[in-house]
Amino acid sequence: MMAGLLLLTGCNKPAQTPRLTADPENGGLRLPSGFAALVVAENLGHGRHIAVNDNGDIYLALEELNNGHGIAALRDTSGDGKADETVFFGDLPGTGLQVHKGYLYFAHDTCVLRYKLLPGELLPDTRPETIISGFTRQYQHASKSIAFDTLGNLYVNVGAPSNACQTADRTPGSPGMDPCPILEMYGGIWRFKDDVADQTQEKDGHRYATGLRNCVAIDWNTGVDKLYVVPHGRDQLNQFFPQYYDDNDNANLPAEEFFLLEDGDDCGWPYCYYDGQKNQKVLAPEYGGNGDSIGRCSGKKDPILAFPAHYAPNDLLFYSGDQFPEKYRNGAFIAFHGSWNRAPMVQEGFNVAFVPFQGQMPSGDWMVFADGFAGSGPVNNPGDAAHRPTGLAVGPDGSLYISDSVHGKIWRVFYP
Amino acid sequence: MKYSILQGFLVLALFSCRGNKQPSETPIAEPGKEVYTKYCLACHQTDGAGVPGMYPTLQKTDWVEGDTKRLIHLVLNGQQGEITVNGTVFKGVMPAHQYLTDEQVADVLTFIRSNFGNMAAPITPAEVSTERANVSGR
């Protein structure tokens, strides 16, 4: 009788942390003291965002189809944390991925779909329901990321198909379009219903926040019921406006900004960027700025925290688990993909950062939480990076999952 | 005392540079390298290796070493959408570079075609001029 009960409990509960064993060298990661990591799987394709169901099943969105499929599904059947079953499904590649209300929501560049999760099954019902369709096929910042609030809303990042809204995109000296027409349908966060089929941006979308170049990193902080994003800042200040910026300025400007968003916020793109040394928004050179002047930027939304330039924030996760020490509870993890646009300076930022929170606001400075993804030695070219962090998820036991865009590797970080 | 005056001058000199920075004084032997550094390096990187998934490599590829007309058109007109280079897909945007002179385009393509492991013949300003005329004549 007792054994039967134990067996039943054992079958229904997800893998328990005490049974996990760290990989040698933590699978290549450097972590704070007390943390450990193992490699769940690798060589899944070019990984994007990652989701973990409450039974421990793992889903990974892929940037390109792998054998005709855009999502990898993984299950650990032995309880050692390693994936024992891997299957692929879905006809489209994409980025956004989240388990919500019994469905796996998935965002392709032009639509948001959901797959019904089936009890006990790793594969969901593979006939998806279309929640939003009709986003334009973009050539820049095309990927869609998603977040859900607790009131039945779905938030979608619609990145700007432009660097700085120049009349001639990415062309030296070309002035910015004023007002920037791109902001009407791009460069912001749009809000939809989470359970209504066949919505479109034009018909059903509400522009929740604007002036955001491309928020690949977006999350709803359920602890305080607020939306947060970390957009990718603009590129190539020195290349297009060498009279104001040299290579070193370009490597350090603009800061990557961390925003707490309220309905109606304007965060300033393309008119403004954030100077992390001056700790203020300054006027972009496309709109008459010279690196110092502020002009129309004084009224734009300020970030709650600034990170170094060009780190490329690709995911944001408020830690809702209870496995990690107290300091990490309700704090924010950010997956930085790492820079390409610091050249000719060394490339930086291939790490997962952590920001402690008290209520709605950071309670201390940010720190590098996980490092070593890129391998040993300086990264002169982003192609030299062995791995690049791209997605984050928390498992039912409070483990942190990190995905990689280079080889589709997944790490599970735990606190034994 | 002399030092402090000198330092004062240095500070002034630094301040006068703010807001109107001079390009690096380092002499660059090849004119094509200068064009590359100014207009191409940010995306295609110092070693021409590009950025995974975004900007294609310029190293040992038929796109660089092959058809010169196709190459000149790429620089002048740019390109967007997926492009497959050496078997890998890239999705970044290449802006148009009509604003470069025939000589600048010829110089930079000659530089790229003879560096980064490439060994292809130079491109002349006359070839660029012909292709530019073909473009505007369309």
Interface residues (C-beta under 8 A of the other chain):
Chain A: H46 E63 E64 Y139 Q140 A142 A168 D169 R170 T171 P172 D235 Q236 Q239 P242 Q243 Y244 Y245 D246 D247 D249 N290 G291 D292 W340 N341 A343 P344 N380 N381 P382 G383 S405 V406
Chain B: R18 G19 N20 K21 P23 S24 T37 K38 Y39 L41 A42 C43 Q45 T46 D47 A49 G50 V51 P52 G53 M54 Y55 T57 Q80 G81 V89 K91 G92 V93 P95 A96 Y99
